[in-house]
């Protein structure tokens, strides 16, 4: 009968280390493919978000002030 020769598995720590290092290599290779925005685009987007937040804040404040005024008239 022919004997079956088994390949010896590497240590659990070695296998885990290889999986972790492969994971991080994959992350770095994907990050190289990313199309990063320019500094001007980041600045413009940041200003847009801040202005939008300010406008929404003013709208919420105005609605709150209006509802408070109406409730004050109804129950005063």
C-alpha positions as CSV (number, residue, x, y, z in Angstrom):
1,X,0.0,0.0,0.0
2,X,1.1,3.5,-0.8
3,X,1.7,5.7,2.2
4,X,0.0,9.1,2.3
5,X,2.5,11.8,3.0
6,X,1.0,14.7,4.8
7,X,2.4,18.2,4.5
8,X,3.0,19.6,8.0
9,X,1.0,22.7,8.8
10,X,2.8,25.7,10.0
11,X,2.5,26.8,13.6
12,X,-0.9,28.6,14.5
13,X,1.0,31.8,15.3
14,X,2.9,31.7,11.9
15,X,-0.4,31.2,10.0
16,X,-2.1,33.9,11.9
17,X,0.8,36.3,11.3
18,X,0.7,35.6,7.6
19,X,-3.0,36.3,7.5
20,X,-2.7,39.6,9.3
21,X,0.3,40.7,7.2
22,X,-1.7,39.7,4.0
23,X,-4.6,41.8,5.3
24,X,-2.5,44.9,5.8
25,X,-0.8,44.4,2.4
26,X,-4.2,44.3,0.8
27,X,-5.2,47.5,2.6
28,X,-2.1,49.4,1.4
29,X,-2.5,48.1,-2.2
30,X,-6.2,49.4,-2.2
31,X,-5.2,52.7,-0.7
32,X,-2.7,53.2,-3.6
33,X,-5.7,52.9,-6.0
34,X,-7.8,55.6,-4.3
35,X,-8.3,58.9,-6.1
36,X,-7.7,61.4,-3.4
37,X,-9.3,64.9,-3.6
38,X,-7.1,68.0,-4.0
39,X,-6.6,70.5,-1.2
40,X,-8.9,72.9,-3.0
41,X,-11.7,70.3,-3.3
42,X,-11.4,69.4,0.4
43,X,-11.6,73.1,1.4
44,X,-14.6,73.8,-0.9
45,X,-16.4,70.7,0.5
46,X,-15.6,71.7,4.1
47,X,-17.0,75.2,3.6
48,X,-20.1,73.8,1.9
49,X,-20.8,71.5,4.8
50,X,-20.3,74.2,7.4
51,X,-22.5,76.7,5.5
52,X,-25.2,74.0,5.1
53,X,-25.0,73.2,8.9
54,X,-25.3,76.8,9.7
55,X,-28.4,77.3,7.5
56,X,-30.1,74.2,8.9
57,X,-29.3,75.4,12.4
58,X,-30.9,78.8,11.7
59,X,-34.0,77.1,10.2
60,X,-34.4,74.9,13.3
61,X,-33.8,77.9,15.6
62,X,-36.4,79.9,13.7
63,X,-39.0,77.0,13.8
64,X,-38.4,76.6,17.5
65,X,-38.8,80.3,18.1
66,X,-42.0,80.4,16.0
67,X,-43.5,77.4,17.8
68,X,-42.6,78.9,21.2
69,X,-44.2,82.2,20.2
70,X,-47.4,80.4,19.0
71,X,-47.6,78.2,22.1
72,X,-47.1,81.4,24.2
73,X,-50.1,83.1,22.5
74,X,-52.3,80.1,22.8
75,X,-51.7,79.4,26.5
76,X,-51.1,82.9,27.9
